[in-house]
Amino acid sequence: MRRLRYQVAVSLDGFIAGPDDDASWIPMDPDIDFAALFEQFDTFLMGRRTWEQAGAISSGGHVVVVSTTLDPAANRSVTVINDEVVERVKSLKNQPGKDIWLFGGGLLFRFLLAEGLVDTVEPAIVPVLLGEGTRFLPEPALRARLVLASHRVFPRSGIVLLQYAVATDSRSPN
């Protein structure tokens, strides 16, 4: 089964985007091998807002957008999931292929984590304080136990990449 990996840049104070979906605070660290990163995935799962902001960076992979407002017929370059999200994501995970990148979208991450579908949480902590924007994990509160699998520090930018496995049977609403 393919893993669903939530890999996202996050500010030190817990935001994945600044006001108005601003991402200008995320540095392009030359020590991060983006080609190798993208090579790990062949499917990119995202919400509508993330797709509208960053859909073009999917590096040619299969793009799946979860949205109740997008018309699948008008957006044939992507697969639109507008119903039965849990079942459709489970189906994606059961298909052969590389891992699936849950790309941005705090609300979609929260929903899929609560449903037990997220396998890893991989925040790239950027040393900046934004104060406001889109939260890494939006309300309402959700508890999930994570187990550190790896970490890497990029001294040039100060980014710390963490990889956590989501512990099974650890999710519970608060």
C-alpha positions as CSV (number, residue, x, y, z in Angstrom):
1,M,0.0,0.0,0.0
2,R,1.3,3.5,-0.9
3,R,1.8,5.9,1.9
4,L,0.0,9.2,2.2
5,R,2.7,11.7,3.4
6,Y,1.9,15.2,4.6
7,Q,5.0,17.1,3.6
8,V,4.7,20.9,4.1
9,A,6.7,24.0,5.0
10,V,5.6,25.4,8.3
11,S,6.6,28.6,10.2
12,L,8.0,28.2,13.7
13,D,4.7,29.5,15.0
14,G,2.7,27.0,13.2
15,F,1.5,28.5,9.9
16,I,1.7,26.9,6.4
17,A,0.8,30.1,4.6
18,G,0.8,33.7,5.6
19,P,-2.2,36.1,5.1
20,D,-3.7,35.9,1.7
21,D,-2.0,32.5,1.1
22,D,1.4,34.2,1.1
23,A,4.3,31.8,0.7
24,S,7.1,34.3,0.0
25,W,8.5,33.5,3.5
26,I,9.6,30.0,2.4
27,P,13.3,30.2,1.3
28,M,14.6,28.2,-1.7
29,D,17.5,26.4,0.0
30,P,20.0,25.2,-2.6
31,D,20.9,22.3,-0.3
32,I,17.4,20.8,-0.6
33,D,17.3,18.4,-3.6
34,F,13.9,19.1,-4.9
35,A,14.3,16.7,-7.9
36,A,15.0,13.8,-5.5
37,L,12.1,14.9,-3.3
38,F,9.6,14.9,-6.2
39,E,11.0,11.6,-7.4
40,Q,9.5,9.9,-4.3
41,F,5.9,10.7,-5.4
42,D,3.8,10.1,-8.5
43,T,0.5,11.5,-7.0
44,F,-0.2,14.9,-5.5
45,L,-3.3,15.2,-3.3
46,M,-4.4,18.7,-2.4
47,G,-7.4,20.9,-1.7
48,R,-8.8,23.4,-4.2
49,R,-7.1,26.5,-2.7
50,T,-3.7,24.8,-2.7
51,W,-4.2,23.6,-6.3
52,E,-5.2,27.1,-7.4
53,Q,-2.0,28.5,-5.7
54,A,0.5,25.7,-6.5
55,G,-1.0,23.1,-8.7
56,A,1.6,23.7,-11.5
57,I,4.5,22.5,-9.3
58,S,3.3,18.9,-9.4
59,S,6.3,18.0,-11.6
60,G,4.1,16.0,-14.1
61,G,2.6,13.6,-11.6
62,H,-1.1,12.7,-11.2
63,V,-2.8,15.6,-9.4
64,V,-5.9,14.9,-7.3
65,V,-7.9,17.8,-6.0
66,V,-10.5,17.5,-3.2
67,S,-13.2,20.1,-3.8
68,T,-16.9,20.5,-3.6
69,T,-16.9,23.5,-5.9
70,L,-14.7,22.4,-8.9
71,D,-16.4,21.0,-11.9
72,P,-14.6,17.8,-12.9
73,A,-15.7,18.2,-16.6
74,A,-14.1,21.7,-16.7
75,N,-10.9,20.5,-15.0
76,R,-9.9,17.5,-17.0
77,S,-6.1,18.0,-16.3
78,V,-6.7,16.8,-12.7
79,T,-8.8,14.2,-10.9
80,V,-11.4,16.0,-8.8
81,I,-12.8,14.3,-5.8
82,N,-16.0,15.9,-4.7
83,D,-17.7,13.1,-2.8
84,E,-16.8,9.9,-0.9
85,V,-13.4,11.4,0.0
86,V,-12.4,8.7,2.5
87,E,-13.2,5.9,0.1
88,R,-11.5,7.6,-2.9
89,V,-8.3,8.3,-0.9
90,K,-8.3,4.7,0.3
91,S,-8.6,3.6,-3.3
92,L,-5.7,5.8,-4.3
93,K,-3.5,4.4,-1.5
94,N,-4.3,0.8,-2.7
95,Q,-3.3,1.5,-6.3
96,P,0.3,0.6,-7.4
97,G,2.8,3.4,-7.5
98,K,5.0,5.7,-5.5
99,D,4.0,7.5,-2.3
100,I,1.2,10.2,-2.4
101,W,2.2,13.7,-1.4
102,L,-0.6,15.4,0.6
103,F,0.5,18.8,-0.6
104,G,-0.5,21.8,1.6
105,G,-4.0,22.3,2.8
106,G,-4.4,22.3,6.6
107,L,-8.1,21.5,6.5
108,L,-7.6,18.5,4.2
109,F,-4.7,17.3,6.4
110,R,-6.8,17.5,9.5
111,F,-9.7,15.6,7.9
112,L,-7.6,12.8,6.5
113,L,-5.6,12.5,9.8
114,A,-8.8,12.1,11.7
115,E,-9.9,9.4,9.3
116,G,-6.6,7.5,9.9
117,L,-5.4,8.0,6.3
118,V,-2.2,10.0,6.9
119,D,0.9,7.8,7.3
120,T,3.6,10.4,7.9
121,V,3.7,14.0,8.9
122,E,6.8,15.7,7.5
123,P,7.0,19.4,8.4
124,A,9.9,21.5,7.1
125,I,10.2,24.0,10.0
126,V,11.2,27.4,8.5
127,P,12.8,29.8,11.1
128,V,10.2,32.6,10.7
129,L,7.4,33.9,12.8
130,L,4.3,34.9,10.8
131,G,1.8,35.7,13.5
132,E,-1.2,34.9,11.3
133,G,-2.2,33.0,8.3
134,T,-3.3,29.4,7.6
135,R,-2.6,27.1,10.5
136,F,-0.7,23.8,10.2
137,L,-3.5,22.0,12.0
138,P,-6.7,24.0,12.0
139,E,-9.3,23.9,14.8
140,P,-11.1,22.0,16.2
141,A,-8.3,20.3,18.1
142,L,-7.2,16.8,17.1
143,R,-4.8,14.5,19.0
144,A,-2.5,12.1,17.2
145,R,0.6,10.4,18.5
146,L,3.6,10.7,16.2
147,V,6.9,8.8,16.3
148,L,10.1,10.5,15.0
149,A,11.5,8.6,12.0
150,S,14.1,11.0,10.8
151,H,15.4,14.6,10.9
152,R,17.7,16.8,8.9
153,V,19.0,20.3,9.4
154,F,19.8,22.6,6.5
155,P,22.3,25.1,8.1
156,R,22.3,27.6,5.2
157,S,18.5,28.4,5.6
158,G,18.0,27.1,9.1
159,I,15.2,24.8,7.9
160,V,14.7,21.7,10.0
161,L,13.0,18.8,8.2
162,L,11.3,16.4,10.5
163,Q,9.6,13.1,9.5
164,Y,7.2,11.5,11.9
165,A,5.2,8.3,11.4
166,V,1.6,8.5,12.6
167,A,1.2,5.9,15.4
168,T,-1.7,3.6,14.7
169,D,-4.7,3.8,17.0
170,S,-3.5,7.1,18.4
171,R,-6.0,9.5,16.8
172,S,-8.8,10.9,18.9
173,P,-10.9,14.1,18.7
174,N,-10.6,16.5,21.6
